[in-house]
Amino acid sequence: MADTLSDSDLIDRYVYAVLIHIPRPSRGKVGAELRTRIAGEVPAHPVRAVLSHLGPPEDQARRFRGAPRQLIGPHLYDTYLRVLWPAMRTMAIVVGGVSLLTASLGGEAAPTVVEVLQDGLTSAFAGAVYTAFWVTVVFAVIERVAPGVVLHEWRPDDLAPVPHGREIPLGDAIGDLVFAITVLVVALCFFPALAPPFLAEIAQGLDSGVLSRLLPAVVVVAVLWIAVACAQLIVRAWTLPVTALSMAADLLAVATAAAVLAHRPYFSDVFLADLRGEHGEVGKGLDIGIGIGAVAVVLVCATGIVTAARKHLGHRQDRPDGAR
């Protein structure tokens, strides 16, 4: 499959991969210079050999920028960032969540909301800082012990395709569709009339306000998410209708999650005291799970609204100069 890529496709992909790391005002000049350089070497060497000699697009972009970033060293810096940020986010979420749960249920005296949030935020920050420290140490040791090490053998055939108006990856759209259908099925299972036997008791024990107002809203949100995913599969680009539908679905999701948090006063000392009361472990787990899920929905969907707007603006702009 990789060998079927034409020389023109490889050059277009390489130039595009370099230009996305270059400030927009300089892309036209850099794209023309890079294509001229490649064209000058191609008559004497195969295109794949020329691109291999030029090296990974990130390294080539760094040479054009003329301002190497030296925290870890230019050779490993981009790999360092790709590892650092996901690791920090994951550790902050895990450590912060565990701290929130421990502070809510542990100890003799019921904590206040401020104390619980303070413990969670402090632990999340500490987890992120420790992760950043150790990732930095690992990369610094690698660079000094083995400065020429290659963590990933780059090949021209690894280059991603140049976007041609189809900016929504197929895998992302399918993943969103599967997630939305899962949310819809789970929400429907909590209606007493539709609940399977193992959920019947929990469904019947839900607050009447949740059943009459909030659960139907969750179903509507899931249906909208399914519509968004289907639109993404059909259009495969952040056009205005797709963006508007996505933002509307996420706005309704944020409003529904906020209503859940307001209906069951999670951020109150009374709720924390209730969690430490005598009701069953299943009830405690359900309360905590719904609250954490609602907070996650607010954060993720609020970010999704901003991301959809940004991707729509990017869709309206021309592709980087120099990419055909």
C-alpha positions in Angstrom: 0.0 0.0 0.0 2.8 2.4 1.0 4.7 1.7 -2.2 1.7 2.8 -4.3 2.2 6.5 -3.2 3.4 8.5 -6.1 6.5 10.8 -5.8 4.1 13.8 -6.1 2.0 12.6 -3.2 5.1 12.0 -1.0 6.4 15.5 -1.7 3.0 17.1 -1.0 2.7 15.2 2.3 6.2 16.1 3.3 5.8 19.8 2.6 2.4 19.9 4.4 3.9 18.1 7.4 6.6 20.8 7.6 4.4 23.8 7.1 1.9 23.0 9.9 4.9 23.7 12.2 5.7 27.0 10.6 4.0 30.4 11.4 1.3 31.1 8.8 2.9 34.3 7.4 6.1 32.4 6.5 4.5 29.3 5.0 4.4 30.5 1.4 8.1 31.3 1.4 9.1 28.1 3.2 6.9 25.9 1.0 8.4 27.3 -2.2 12.0 27.0 -0.8 11.4 23.5 0.3 9.9 22.4 -3.0 12.8 24.0 -4.9 15.3 22.1 -2.7 13.6 18.8 -3.2 13.2 19.4 -7.0 16.9 20.1 -7.2 17.9 16.8 -5.6 15.3 14.5 -7.2 17.0 14.1 -10.6 20.0 12.5 -8.9 18.2 10.5 -6.2 14.8 8.8 -5.7 12.2 10.9 -3.9 12.1 8.6 -0.8 15.8 8.9 -0.5 15.7 12.7 -0.7 13.0 12.9 2.0 14.8 10.4 4.2 17.9 12.6 4.0 15.9 15.7 4.8 14.7 14.0 8.0 11.4 14.2 10.0 9.2 17.2 9.1 9.5 18.5 12.7 13.3 18.7 12.4 13.1 20.4 9.0 10.5 22.9 10.4 12.8 23.7 13.3 15.6 24.5 10.8 13.4 26.9 8.9 12.2 28.6 12.1 15.8 29.2 13.1 14.9 29.2 16.8 15.5 25.7 18.2 13.8 24.9 21.5 16.4 23.7 24.0 14.6 22.6 27.2 15.4 19.0 26.4 17.3 19.5 23.2 16.1 19.9 19.6 16.7 16.2 18.7 14.1 14.9 21.3 12.0 18.0 22.0 9.0 17.2 19.8 8.8 13.6 21.1 9.2 14.9 24.7 6.1 17.2 24.2 4.1 14.4 22.7 4.7 12.3 25.8 4.6 15.1 28.4 1.1 16.6 27.9 -1.0 13.4 27.8 1.0 12.0 30.7 0.4 15.1 32.8 -3.4 15.2 32.0 -3.9 11.6 32.8 -2.0 11.7 36.1 -3.8 14.9 37.1 -7.2 13.3 36.5 -6.4 10.0 38.2 -4.7 11.5 41.3 -7.3 14.3 41.6 -10.2 11.9 41.3 -8.8 9.5 43.8 -8.2 12.4 46.2 -11.7 13.7 45.8 -13.2 10.2 46.5 -10.9 9.7 49.5 -11.7 13.1 51.0 -15.4 12.6 50.5 -15.7 9.2 52.2 -12.6 8.9 54.5 -12.0 10.2 58.0 -14.2 10.6 61.0 -15.7 14.1 60.5 -17.6 15.1 57.3 -15.4 17.5 55.3 -16.8 20.7 53.8 -17.1 21.2 50.0 -14.2 23.6 50.1 -11.9 21.1 51.8 -12.8 18.4 49.3 -12.2 20.6 46.3 -9.0 21.9 47.8 -7.7 18.3 48.3 -8.7 17.3 44.8 -7.1 20.3 43.1 -4.0 20.2 45.1 -3.5 16.5 44.4 -4.2 17.0 40.7 -1.6 19.8 40.5 0.9 17.8 42.5 0.4 14.7 40.2 0.9 16.8 37.1 4.0 18.4 38.5 5.6 15.1 39.5 4.8 13.6 36.1 6.3 16.6 34.3 9.4 16.3 36.5 10.0 12.6 35.9 9.2 12.7 32.2 11.7 15.6 31.9 14.3 13.6 33.9 13.9 10.5 31.7 14.3 12.5 28.4 17.3 14.5 29.8 19.0 11.2 30.8 18.3 9.7 27.4 19.8 12.7 25.6 22.9 12.8 27.7 23.5 9.0 27.9 22.7 8.3 24.3 22.5 11.7 22.4 22.1 10.0 19.0 19.4 7.6 20.0 16.5 7.3 17.6 13.2 6.6 19.5 11.3 6.2 16.3 12.7 5.4 12.9 11.0 7.9 10.6 10.1 6.9 7.0 8.6 9.0 4.2 5.8 6.5 3.9 4.7 7.4 7.5 3.6 10.9 6.3 -0.1 11.6 6.8 -2.2 12.5 3.8 -2.7 16.2 3.0 -6.3 17.2 4.0 -8.4 17.9 0.9 -11.6 19.3 2.4 -12.3 16.1 4.4 -11.0 17.1 7.8 -12.9 14.7 10.1 -11.1 11.4 10.4 -13.3 8.4 9.7 -12.2 6.7 12.9 -13.2 9.7 15.0 -16.7 9.9 13.5 -17.3 6.2 14.0 -16.0 6.4 17.6 -18.4 9.3 18.3 -21.3 7.3 16.8 -20.6 4.3 18.9 -20.3 6.4 22.1 -23.5 8.2 21.3 -25.4 5.0 20.8 -24.0 3.6 24.0 -25.2 6.7 26.0 -28.6 6.4 24.4 -28.9 2.7 25.3 -27.7 3.3 28.9 -30.1 6.2 29.4 -33.1 4.1 28.1 -32.2 1.3 30.5 -32.8 3.6 33.5 -36.5 4.2 32.5 -38.4 1.8 34.8 -40.5 0.4 31.9 -37.4 -0.4 29.8 -34.9 -1.3 32.5 -33.4 -4.9 32.4 -33.9 -7.0 35.5 -30.5 -6.3 37.0 -31.2 -2.5 36.8 -34.9 -2.6 37.7 -34.4 -1.9 41.4 -32.0 1.0 40.8 -34.2 2.5 38.1 -37.3 2.4 40.4 -35.3 4.1 43.1 -34.3 7.1 41.0 -35.6 10.5 42.0 -38.9 11.3 40.3 -37.5 14.6 39.1 -34.6 12.8 37.4 -37.1 10.4 35.7 -39.5 13.1 34.5 -37.2 15.9 33.4 -33.5 15.1 33.4 -33.4 11.5 32.0 -35.5 12.5 28.9 -33.0 15.4 28.3 -30.1 12.9 28.4 -32.0 10.9 25.7 -32.4 14.0 23.6 -28.7 14.8 24.0 -27.7 11.2 22.9 -30.0 11.4 19.9 -28.4 14.8 18.9 -24.9 13.2 19.3 -26.0 10.4 17.0 -27.1 13.0 14.4 -23.8 14.8 14.7 -21.8 11.6 14.2 -23.9 10.7 11.2 -23.4 14.1 9.7 -19.7 13.8 10.3 -19.7 10.5 8.5 -21.5 11.9 5.5 -19.9 15.3 5.2 -16.4 14.6 6.7 -15.7 18.3 7.1 -16.5 21.0 9.7 -19.0 22.8 7.5 -21.4 25.4 9.1 -24.4 22.9 9.5 -22.2 20.2 11.1 -20.5 22.7 13.4 -23.9 24.3 14.4 -25.4 20.9 15.1 -22.3 19.8 17.1 -22.3 23.0 19.2 -26.1 22.7 19.8 -25.7 19.1 21.1 -22.8 20.0 23.4 -24.6 23.1 24.7 -27.7 21.0 25.6 -25.4 18.4 27.2 -23.7 21.1 29.3 -27.1 22.4 30.4 -28.4 18.9 31.2 -25.3 18.1 33.3 -25.6 21.4 35.1 -29.2 20.6 35.9 -28.2 17.2 37.3 -25.6 18.9 39.5 -28.2 21.5 40.7 -31.0 18.9 41.2 -28.8 16.8 43.5 -26.7 19.3 45.4 -23.3 17.6 45.0 -21.4 20.8 46.0 -23.0 21.0 49.4 -21.9 20.0 52.9 -25.3 18.2 53.3 -24.6 15.9 50.3 -21.2 15.0 51.6 -22.7 14.2 55.0 -25.4 12.0 53.3 -22.7 10.0 51.5 -21.3 9.1 54.9 -24.7 8.0 56.1 -26.3 4.6 56.3 -27.7 4.2 52.8 -26.3 1.3 50.8 -23.0 1.1 48.9 -24.8 0.9 45.6 -26.6 4.2 46.3 -23.3 5.8 47.3 -21.6 4.6 44.1 -24.4 5.7 41.9 -24.5 9.2 43.5 -20.7 9.6 43.1 -20.7 8.2 39.5 -23.5 10.5 38.4 -21.8 13.5 39.9 -18.4 12.7 38.4 -20.0 12.0 35.1 -21.9 15.3 35.1 -18.8 17.2 35.9 -16.9 15.4 33.1 -19.7 16.2 30.6 -19.5 19.9 31.5 -15.7 20.0 31.0 -15.6 17.8 27.9 -18.6 19.4 26.1 -17.5 22.9 26.9 -14.1 22.1 25.4 -15.9 20.5 22.4 -17.8 23.7 21.7 -14.6 25.7 21.5 -12.9 23.0 19.4 -15.8 22.8 17.0 -15.8 26.5 16.5 -12.0 26.5 16.0 -12.1 23.6 13.5 -14.9 25.4 11.5 -12.8 28.5 11.3 -9.8 26.4 10.2 -12.1 24.7 7.6 -12.9 28.1 6.1 -9.3 29.1 5.7 -7.1 27.9 2.8 -4.8 25.0 3.5 -1.2 26.0 4.3 0.5 27.8 1.4 2.6 25.5 -0.6 0.5 22.3 -0.1 -1.3 21.4 -3.2 
